[in-house]
Amino acid sequence: MVNKKNNKEYANNFTALFIDITNIYYYLHNFDRNNIREFILKELPELTTSFKFGSFLFHVYIQEEDQTSFQQLYVRIDSEKINKNLFSFLNEHFPLGDYKINNYFISNNV
């Protein structure tokens, strides 16, 4: 999928590619869930060098056991060639940081 998007006209260092990985996330072991950024970089090592995008944001919708609502978790990985305006925008709306899932919960309530 990323290869296909990389061939689009809009693929450049001014653009961030947002990818929903919720389904993949559910099947990961707890260690990989809590180290999702490292897992992505291990599985897609060419992410920041072979693709044209300025940034990649991998989104996951999760529920922790002690919470009553779903939360959005994201992993942001910037290219070395990210455009400075995109970098500023992402820092304001999707700042870099760490988030650990302590009591991961899959709800059967819809």
C-alpha positions as CSV (number, residue, x, y, z in Angstrom):
1,M,0.0,0.0,0.0
2,V,2.7,2.5,0.9
3,N,4.6,1.7,-2.4
4,K,1.4,2.5,-4.3
5,K,0.9,5.8,-2.5
6,N,4.5,6.7,-3.0
7,N,4.0,6.7,-6.8
8,K,1.1,9.3,-6.5
9,E,1.6,12.9,-7.6
10,Y,1.0,14.2,-4.1
11,A,3.8,12.1,-2.6
12,N,6.5,14.6,-1.5
13,N,8.2,16.0,1.6
14,F,5.3,18.5,2.0
15,T,2.9,15.6,2.6
16,A,2.2,13.3,5.6
17,L,0.7,9.9,5.0
18,F,-1.8,8.8,7.6
19,I,-2.3,5.1,8.0
20,D,-4.8,3.3,10.2
21,I,-3.1,0.2,11.7
22,T,-5.8,-0.6,14.3
23,N,-6.4,-4.1,12.9
24,I,-2.7,-4.9,12.8
25,Y,-2.2,-3.6,16.3
26,Y,-4.7,-5.9,17.8
27,Y,-2.7,-8.9,16.7
28,L,0.6,-7.8,18.1
29,H,2.1,-9.1,21.3
30,N,2.1,-6.8,24.3
31,F,5.8,-6.1,23.9
32,D,5.3,-5.0,20.3
33,R,2.3,-2.9,21.2
34,N,4.2,-0.9,23.8
35,N,7.2,-0.5,21.4
36,I,5.1,0.1,18.3
37,R,7.5,2.8,16.9
38,E,10.4,0.4,17.1
39,F,8.3,-2.4,15.6
40,I,7.3,-0.2,12.6
41,L,10.9,0.9,12.0
42,K,12.1,-2.8,12.2
43,E,9.4,-4.0,9.8
44,L,9.7,-1.0,7.4
45,P,13.3,0.1,7.7
46,E,13.2,2.0,4.4
47,L,10.4,4.2,5.7
48,T,12.3,7.4,6.1
49,T,14.8,6.9,3.2
50,S,13.0,5.2,0.3
51,F,9.7,7.0,0.3
52,K,8.9,10.5,-0.8
53,F,6.6,11.5,2.1
54,G,7.7,14.0,4.7
55,S,6.1,12.1,7.5
56,F,4.1,9.0,8.3
57,L,1.5,8.8,11.0
58,F,0.3,5.4,12.0
59,H,-3.0,5.6,13.9
60,V,-4.5,3.1,16.3
61,Y,-7.9,3.3,18.2
62,I,-7.5,1.5,21.5
63,Q,-9.3,1.1,24.8
64,E,-7.5,0.7,28.1
65,E,-9.3,-1.5,30.6
66,D,-9.8,1.3,33.1
67,Q,-11.3,3.7,30.5
68,T,-14.8,3.9,29.2
69,S,-14.0,5.3,25.8
70,F,-11.7,4.6,22.9
71,Q,-8.6,6.7,22.6
72,Q,-6.4,7.5,19.6
73,L,-2.8,6.5,19.7
74,Y,-0.4,7.5,16.9
75,V,3.1,6.9,16.0
76,R,4.8,9.7,14.0
77,I,7.9,9.0,12.0
78,D,9.4,11.9,10.1
79,S,11.6,11.7,7.1
80,E,15.0,13.5,7.2
81,K,13.8,15.6,4.3
82,I,10.5,16.7,5.9
83,N,9.4,20.2,4.8
84,K,9.7,22.7,7.6
85,N,6.0,23.9,7.3
86,L,4.8,20.3,7.5
87,F,7.1,19.7,10.5
88,S,5.6,22.8,12.3
89,F,2.1,21.7,11.5
90,L,2.7,18.2,12.8
91,N,4.4,19.5,16.0
92,E,1.4,21.6,16.7
93,H,-1.3,18.9,16.0
94,F,0.5,15.6,16.4
95,P,3.5,16.2,18.7
96,L,6.2,13.5,19.1
97,G,5.9,11.6,22.3
98,D,5.5,8.3,24.0
99,Y,2.4,6.5,25.2
100,K,2.3,3.1,26.9
101,I,-0.7,0.8,27.0
102,N,-0.7,-0.8,30.4
103,N,-4.1,-2.6,30.5
104,Y,-5.0,-3.2,26.9
105,F,-8.6,-4.1,26.4
106,I,-10.6,-5.3,23.4
107,S,-14.2,-4.4,24.0
108,N,-17.1,-6.4,22.6
109,N,-19.5,-3.5,23.1
110,V,-20.4,-1.6,20.0
